[in-house]
């Protein structure tokens, strides 16, 4: 058997991670490009993550340079399979004690959009982009993320293709709505043998009966958001909306809460907060019904928009007749429902890292295959940080260890946790890629290895060669 050609190793600990993927790349230039691509993605966010920036060349004329063209070929023309790379990535995560998933975690489903100009890029079209909070030209993807109180990481991603890309529009057999793609992601997580307690998602999914029915047919638990205005058919003199049920629950104060139940919500940094939960018993909802509705808030009197959740779940209530049925899903009390939906907020944190720090939307390719390859490489860069953290020396002390950590305040967006419609502030995103925005001894990122990761970039920089020649 012919021995495989060796490639220049990636800097620092990245090489230890990259070798796990070598078997998936048949050519030496593919293995080299894989390392170079991850190296560029992991450099702190002050650098763009476009192809020319990853190749360390000037953005206009440099696009025709051999370095940039080799990365363009790696994404667009080479023969490697992005799905195989993702399977290998998940295998490393699931076999690592630090990141191995447990049945207490959740599968977070969400979608986000990236603004893209022109009309020749795959999946592009005028559609709602949650990132900017309006309809614009761009590419939308539906994603799944596994999360618990310890770790979180992306699992799978599927691009949404607008109807105008198909000959028969929405009637075309190949057209898939975002909701159908979401169910396919649930199936993909099941095929990958990822355990999770429930599927959690915002009100876009919670308001769709077909999506909820699909989860019930799969015997999957869910905790999904509803709109505050969510209502049902009712007599004129009866309560018919969630907000009306909340107002009629008899709250006076913490000593006379009426039907509200105090729930202690723990946060990752160790602090706790008192929240209040209400089991809705009206319309189609109740602890003995097929679906339960729960209102959760920090203030039952004012029901503040940013810290009030309206939720629907098919997890049975403890002691209910449904909980005793054969094959029933494990029961969940109000505290468990609050815990499960609270884990959805990790998807917002992951966006800050995959999009703000790792260049999720900065691809300079047009084909479907090349875009999906870029996304998988970003997921590999994200997962590398957990891989490195699990192998860090046990005596390593973070620069932030011992410092007072800010409390993690609840920050659900409007409509019970939907992605915030915020415009960029212009400030560079955090380079930390791990458990949360607040620094702590367990947070790991590329910033502490910036010198090593930049070493080869500096060696190849035109200014360095010019200076040497001089």
Buried (B, 14 or more C-beta within 10 A) or exposed (E): EEEEEEBEEBBBBBBBBBEBBBEBBEBBBBBBBBBBBBBBBBBBBEBBBBBBBBBBBEEEEBBEBEBBBBBBEBBBEBEBEBEBBBEBBBEBBBEBEBBEBEEBBBBBBBBBBBEBEEEEBBBBBEBBBBBBBEEBBBBBBBBBBBBBBBBBBBBBBBBBBBEEBBEEEEEEEEBBBBBBBBBBBBEBBBEBEBBBBBBBBBBBBBBBEEBBEBBBEEEBBBBBBBBBEBBBEEEEEEBBBBBBBBBEBEBEEEEEBBBBBEBEBEBBEEEEBEBBBBBBBBBEBBBEBEBBBBBBBBEBEEBEEBBBBBBBBBBBBEEBEBBEEEEBBEBBBBBBBBBBBBBBBBBBBBBBBBBBBBBBBBBBBBBEBBBBBBBBBBBBBBBBBBBBBBEBEEEEEBEBEEEEBEEBEBEBBBBBBBBBEEEEEEEEBBBBBBBBBBBBBBBBBBBBBBEBBBBBBEEBBEEEEEEEEE
